[in-house]
């Protein structure tokens, strides 16, 4: 699978919020192109509201720029999501 580049994101029709969140995830991704920051961490680091970050993540998933997987703790409580850059 071909990896989307930073240049493609800048030239895309994504909203400013989606670009900011994609760039944030890109900077924090490991060699498997994945990371798992919480919504609260993303909000705090890039100074966007919780609802704005959630909309941006939804935009990125719908546009095919990232995959989002729910993660759960051993006690079945939800943990932060796993984001994988496409």
C-alpha positions in Angstrom: 0.0 0.0 0.0 1.3 3.4 -1.0 1.9 5.9 1.9 0.3 9.3 1.6 2.9 12.1 1.7 2.9 15.4 3.5 2.9 17.2 0.1 -0.3 15.3 -0.9 -1.9 16.4 2.4 -1.0 20.0 1.8 -2.4 19.9 -1.7 -5.6 18.0 -0.7 -9.1 19.3 -0.3 -9.0 18.4 3.4 -10.2 21.0 5.9 -7.6 22.9 7.9 -8.5 21.0 11.1 -8.1 17.6 9.3 -4.7 18.7 7.9 -3.5 19.8 11.4 -4.6 16.5 13.0 -3.0 14.4 10.1 0.3 16.3 10.5 0.2 15.8 14.3 -0.4 12.0 13.8 2.3 11.9 11.1 4.9 13.4 13.5 4.1 11.0 16.2 3.7 7.8 14.1 6.1 4.9 14.6 7.8 2.9 11.8 4.5 1.0 11.3 2.9 4.4 10.6 0.7 4.1 13.8 0.3 6.0 17.0 -2.3 6.2 19.8 -2.6 9.6 21.3 -5.8 10.3 23.3 -8.2 12.9 22.0 -7.4 15.0 25.0 -3.7 14.9 24.2 -4.3 15.9 20.6 -6.5 18.8 21.7 -4.0 20.0 24.2 -1.0 19.8 21.9 -2.5 21.5 18.8 -5.0 23.8 20.7 -8.2 22.5 19.1 -11.5 21.7 20.9 -12.5 18.1 21.5 -15.4 18.3 19.0 -13.1 19.8 16.3 -10.5 17.0 16.7 -13.3 14.4 16.5 -14.6 15.9 13.3 -11.1 16.1 11.9 -10.5 12.4 12.6 -13.8 11.5 11.1 -12.9 13.5 8.0 -9.6 11.7 7.7 -11.1 8.3 8.1 -13.8 9.1 5.5 -11.3 10.5 3.1 -9.1 7.4 3.4 -6.1 9.1 5.0 -6.1 7.2 8.3 -7.6 4.0 9.8 -9.0 4.2 13.4 -9.1 1.2 15.6 -10.7 1.1 19.1 -8.4 -0.3 21.8 -9.5 -1.8 25.1 -7.9 -2.4 28.4 -7.9 -5.8 30.1 -10.9 -4.8 32.2 -12.8 -4.0 28.9 -12.6 -0.2 29.5 -11.8 1.8 26.4 -8.3 3.0 25.9 -7.0 5.5 23.4 -7.6 4.7 19.7 -4.9 3.4 17.4 -4.5 5.6 14.3 -2.7 4.2 11.3 -1.7 6.5 8.4 -2.6 5.1 5.0 
